[in-house]
Amino acid sequence: MFWEAVKSGMGTLAHWQTYLATLLYLALSLSPLLVIAPAINRNRTPTDSTLIIYMVLLPLFQAFALVVFIITLAPIILGQSDQAAWSLPWQLLQHEPVKILLLLGKLILAAYLLLLIRVPMLQTLVLSGFALILLLNSFPALNPTFNLDELRVWPGFLFMMGLLFFSTLIGWLGILITTVLGSMIEIHFKGRGVLFTISVASSFGFIPLFIYGAWIGIQLR
């Protein structure tokens, strides 16, 4: 099942909508910078109050960005469709705001606890995997045909070690190639190379999520 999950997960990485969703994720997660940027431009250094606001907002916006990202790409990640659900996060936010807020609170708490883990890729995997499971449990409509009580969330130690090793290898190679291509694009199209590099490099950081989500998706079939 490992290689089947890898194949499906890499298919998510190869999907063009993944990179649009990544740009949306980056835009949402970096939104608190809009608060601190004017202060930096005026004073060169932000004030203490501005930094406090930034530090308070940052985890909230990052958690919200992750939720939007996963809900949007859930049909592709789980192998249920080749189309992202662009409107679904905003529909759920409109009709189920309490569930979304509870979900954000759990993710923010998990993010702080994960600061104890010094491996960024493992942090991303645990937090995004946790978010995916929470979403499936909070919104059964995402997959109404499956009994979530039967869902296995732990794939096994060897699976996890293989996932981290494969993701690290592919992610490193991908970022290396992306940096080269981004530099070439930047020469001919100023500004676009940086945008390309940031989007693609960030998407490679989600490789563990895509493989893990594919493993969950295999169970949902």
SVG drawing of the C-alpha trace seen along z (x, -y; Angstrom):
<svg xmlns="http://www.w3.org/2000/svg" viewBox="-25 -56 45 58">
<polyline fill="none" stroke="black" stroke-width="0.4" points="0.0,0.0 3.0,-2.3 3.9,-2.6 0.3,-3.0 0.0,-5.9 3.3,-7.3 2.0,-7.1 -1.3,-8.8 0.5,-11.4 2.9,-12.4 -0.1,-12.7 -1.4,-15.4 2.0,-17.1 1.8,-17.0 -1.6,-18.6 -1.6,-22.2 -4.4,-23.1 -2.1,-22.2 0.1,-25.2 -2.8,-27.6 -3.9,-26.3 -0.4,-26.7 -0.4,-30.4 -3.7,-30.8 -2.2,-29.1 0.8,-31.5 -1.4,-34.6 -3.6,-33.7 -0.8,-32.6 1.3,-35.7 -1.6,-38.1 -0.4,-39.2 2.6,-40.7 0.2,-43.4 -0.1,-44.6 3.6,-44.8 4.8,-46.0 3.6,-49.7 5.4,-49.9 8.6,-48.6 8.3,-51.0 7.8,-54.0 10.1,-53.2 12.4,-50.6 11.7,-48.5 8.2,-47.4 7.0,-48.6 6.4,-46.2 2.6,-46.4 2.9,-45.7 5.0,-42.6 2.5,-41.4 -0.4,-41.7 1.7,-39.9 2.6,-37.0 -1.0,-36.6 -2.4,-36.7 0.3,-34.6 -0.7,-31.1 -4.4,-31.8 -3.9,-32.8 -1.5,-29.9 -4.0,-27.4 -6.8,-29.0 -4.6,-28.8 -3.9,-25.2 -7.6,-24.4 -8.5,-26.2 -5.7,-24.5 -6.6,-21.0 -10.4,-21.4 -9.8,-22.9 -7.5,-20.0 -9.2,-17.2 -10.9,-15.7 -7.5,-15.5 -5.5,-14.4 -8.0,-11.7 -8.2,-10.5 -11.9,-11.2 -11.8,-13.8 -9.3,-15.6 -11.0,-19.0 -10.3,-21.0 -13.2,-22.3 -12.5,-26.0 -15.8,-27.2 -16.1,-24.5 -14.0,-26.2 -16.0,-29.4 -19.3,-27.5 -18.3,-25.6 -17.1,-28.8 -20.5,-30.4 -22.7,-27.5 -20.5,-25.9 -18.5,-28.7 -18.4,-27.2 -16.9,-23.9 -14.3,-25.9 -13.4,-27.9 -13.1,-24.8 -10.9,-23.2 -8.7,-26.2 -8.3,-26.2 -7.2,-22.5 -4.7,-23.2 -3.2,-26.2 -2.7,-24.2 -1.2,-21.3 1.1,-23.8 2.5,-25.0 3.0,-21.5 4.8,-20.6 7.4,-23.3 9.0,-20.6 9.7,-18.6 12.8,-20.0 12.2,-18.4 10.2,-20.8 9.0,-18.1 7.8,-16.0 6.0,-19.1 4.3,-19.7 3.3,-16.0 1.8,-15.7 0.0,-19.1 -1.4,-18.7 -2.3,-15.0 -4.0,-16.0 -5.9,-18.7 -7.0,-16.2 -8.4,-13.7 -10.1,-16.5 -11.8,-17.7 -13.0,-14.3 -14.5,-13.9 -15.9,-17.4 -17.4,-17.4 -18.6,-13.8 -20.1,-15.3 -16.6,-15.4 -17.0,-11.6 -20.5,-10.5 -20.1,-6.9 -17.5,-5.8 -17.8,-4.9 -15.1,-7.0 -15.1,-4.6 -13.4,-2.1 -10.7,-4.6 -7.1,-3.8 -5.1,-6.9 -1.7,-5.3 -0.1,-3.6 2.6,-2.0 6.2,-2.8 7.9,-1.5 5.4,-3.3 6.1,-6.6 9.9,-6.1 9.6,-5.3 7.3,-8.3 9.7,-10.7 12.8,-9.4 11.1,-9.4 9.6,-12.9 12.9,-14.3 14.7,-12.9 12.0,-14.0 11.5,-17.3 15.3,-18.1 15.6,-17.3 12.4,-19.1 13.5,-22.3 16.9,-22.2 15.3,-21.9 12.7,-24.5 15.4,-27.0 17.2,-26.6 14.1,-26.9 13.0,-29.9 16.3,-31.6 15.9,-31.0 12.3,-32.4 13.4,-35.5 16.0,-36.4 13.3,-36.7 10.2,-37.6 11.1,-39.8 9.2,-38.9 7.6,-35.8 10.5,-33.6 10.3,-34.4 6.6,-33.7 7.2,-30.4 9.9,-29.3 8.0,-30.2 4.8,-28.4 6.5,-25.2 9.0,-25.0 6.2,-25.4 4.2,-22.7 7.1,-20.3 6.9,-20.8 3.4,-19.2 4.6,-15.9 4.2,-14.0 0.7,-15.2 -0.1,-14.2 1.2,-10.6 -0.5,-10.3 -3.7,-11.7 -3.5,-9.2 -3.2,-6.4 -6.3,-7.7 -8.0,-8.0 -7.3,-4.3 -9.3,-3.4 -12.1,-5.6 -12.6,-3.9"/>
</svg>
